[in-house]
């Protein structure tokens, strides 16, 4: 069913009709309308029923005010990717070796798939952390990693894009974002756009994920000529995308014995602001 709304169409799946005649829609949250506001009504068997039903379900999912409140049954979908420990020296040595020898992204993907505690360590998750590699988003996209973390406030997600440790964050001549960094930012934005259109199907496998999940780009090495501080700050504030180096990731791992997990959250203030 299509409902009238200024400047845009809204869609809803009727779940019941009140004694007053008002139509109630699946998803709750005050989703209801009077019959005279309905623009178009379709029923099973109509040619457009399937398309409109899909739109109604996507809209109800997008309007969920508390997607972070996932059930234990939903969490069970992530069991195989749960990371139960902090990074060890073995993990850190493997990362350090890859950083020193890799000339492209792939070796970094492999080492972090084999040592997921390195990624889990930079996110706070007092009730569990899950690191999923190579998550397919439809037919066009494959994320390098998706990290789910659970706090007392619920579940949240981070979208992780890797690039080579040999790539620069900025152009040597003008200190603007390098082509590789711009590509990485575009990748995360593309994933978010896909989530906007496919949120219902995404949550079937990624419970509680949202279209504005924070992004994390890891690329390059620390270099006084390549700090990109203004670029980092701008994308952190405007786009919820964090830009870090592999040296940062290694330093967090090496400090695991003496610090609390969640370096990224400490730096962004996410736990204080969002949760």
Secondary structure, DSSP 4 states (H G I P E B T S, - for coil): -EE--TTS-EE--EEEE-TTS-EEETT-TT-EE-GGGEEE---TTSTTHHHHHHHHHHHHHHT-TTTT---HHHHGGGGGGB--S---HHHHHHHHHHHHH-SSSHHHHHHHHHTTHHHHTTS--TT-EEEEEEEEETTTEEEEEEEEEEETTEEEEEEEEE--TT--SB-TTT-PBPHHHHHHHHHHHHHHHHHHHSHHHHHHHSTT--TTPEEEEE-S---TT---HHHHHHHHHHH-EEEE-HHHHHHHHHTTTTS-S-HHHHHHTHHHHH-
